[in-house]
Amino acid sequence: MALKWEFPGGKMEPGEGPEEALIRELNEELGIDAVIGPRIARVRHTYRNGGAVDLQFFAVHEFSGEMTNHIFNDLRWSLLTDLPKYDFLAADRGLVQDLAAGKLL
């Protein structure tokens, strides 16, 4: 699903919890050491091609290190209210709407 917007993160490896996986993924993808806050949403989504994902989203209000784009086509900071302007992956769209409406943070 190239050129769609998505939130950083990824798959859990054996023996990892969701928070540990996010810490690792943010370091690999953005070069930062994040302090993981509370889980704000969980989404289960099945794509038209039959692929399914079980996503957990966490607040990150604090990190150290300089953010560096290691894997994405583009990287941006955005106001929550501006998120619906971006073409997000289908699994993220409900979360994007809730964030923009101020329902989660």
Contacts in CASP RR format, 6 or more apart in sequence:
PFRMAT RR
TARGET T0000
AUTHOR 0000-0000-0000
METHOD contacts of the structure
MODEL  1
MALKWEFPGGKMEPGEGPEEALIRELNEELGIDAVIGPRIARVRHTYRNG
GAVDLQFFAVHEFSGEMTNHIFNDLRWSLLTDLPKYDFLAADRGLVQDLA
AGKLL
1 89 0 8 1.000
2 73 0 8 1.000
3 73 0 8 1.000
3 87 0 8 1.000
4 87 0 8 1.000
4 88 0 8 1.000
4 89 0 8 1.000
5 86 0 8 1.000
5 87 0 8 1.000
5 88 0 8 1.000
5 89 0 8 1.000
5 92 0 8 1.000
6 88 0 8 1.000
6 89 0 8 1.000
6 92 0 8 1.000
7 57 0 8 1.000
7 92 0 8 1.000
7 95 0 8 1.000
8 25 0 8 1.000
8 26 0 8 1.000
8 29 0 8 1.000
8 30 0 8 1.000
8 72 0 8 1.000
9 21 0 8 1.000
9 22 0 8 1.000
9 25 0 8 1.000
9 26 0 8 1.000
9 29 0 8 1.000
10 21 0 8 1.000
10 22 0 8 1.000
10 25 0 8 1.000
11 21 0 8 1.000
12 18 0 8 1.000
12 20 0 8 1.000
12 21 0 8 1.000
13 21 0 8 1.000
13 24 0 8 1.000
16 24 0 8 1.000
18 39 0 8 1.000
18 56 0 8 1.000
18 58 0 8 1.000
19 36 0 8 1.000
19 37 0 8 1.000
19 58 0 8 1.000
22 34 0 8 1.000
22 36 0 8 1.000
22 58 0 8 1.000
22 60 0 8 1.000
23 33 0 8 1.000
23 34 0 8 1.000
23 36 0 8 1.000
26 32 0 8 1.000
26 33 0 8 1.000
26 34 0 8 1.000
26 60 0 8 1.000
26 63 0 8 1.000
27 33 0 8 1.000
27 34 0 8 1.000
28 70 0 8 1.000
28 71 0 8 1.000
29 70 0 8 1.000
29 71 0 8 1.000
29 72 0 8 1.000
30 67 0 8 1.000
30 68 0 8 1.000
30 69 0 8 1.000
30 70 0 8 1.000
30 75 0 8 1.000
31 65 0 8 1.000
31 66 0 8 1.000
31 67 0 8 1.000
31 68 0 8 1.000
31 70 0 8 1.000
32 63 0 8 1.000
32 64 0 8 1.000
32 65 0 8 1.000
32 66 0 8 1.000
32 67 0 8 1.000
33 63 0 8 1.000
33 64 0 8 1.000
33 65 0 8 1.000
34 60 0 8 1.000
34 62 0 8 1.000
34 63 0 8 1.000
35 60 0 8 1.000
35 61 0 8 1.000
35 62 0 8 1.000
35 63 0 8 1.000
36 58 0 8 1.000
36 60 0 8 1.000
37 58 0 8 1.000
37 59 0 8 1.000
37 60 0 8 1.000
37 61 0 8 1.000
38 58 0 8 1.000
38 59 0 8 1.000
39 56 0 8 1.000
39 57 0 8 1.000
39 58 0 8 1.000
40 57 0 8 1.000
40 58 0 8 1.000
40 59 0 8 1.000
40 104 0 8 1.000
40 105 0 8 1.000
41 55 0 8 1.000
41 56 0 8 1.000
41 57 0 8 1.000
41 95 0 8 1.000
41 98 0 8 1.000
41 104 0 8 1.000
42 54 0 8 1.000
42 55 0 8 1.000
42 56 0 8 1.000
42 57 0 8 1.000
43 53 0 8 1.000
43 54 0 8 1.000
43 55 0 8 1.000
43 57 0 8 1.000
43 91 0 8 1.000
43 92 0 8 1.000
43 94 0 8 1.000
43 95 0 8 1.000
44 52 0 8 1.000
44 53 0 8 1.000
44 54 0 8 1.000
44 55 0 8 1.000
45 52 0 8 1.000
45 53 0 8 1.000
45 55 0 8 1.000
45 90 0 8 1.000
45 91 0 8 1.000
46 52 0 8 1.000
47 53 0 8 1.000
47 90 0 8 1.000
47 91 0 8 1.000
53 91 0 8 1.000
55 91 0 8 1.000
55 92 0 8 1.000
57 95 0 8 1.000
59 105 0 8 1.000
67 75 0 8 1.000
69 75 0 8 1.000
78 86 0 8 1.000
80 99 0 8 1.000
80 100 0 8 1.000
80 102 0 8 1.000
80 105 0 8 1.000
81 100 0 8 1.000
82 100 0 8 1.000
83 96 0 8 1.000
83 99 0 8 1.000
83 100 0 8 1.000
84 96 0 8 1.000
84 97 0 8 1.000
84 100 0 8 1.000
86 96 0 8 1.000
88 96 0 8 1.000
95 104 0 8 1.000
98 104 0 8 1.000
99 105 0 8 1.000
END
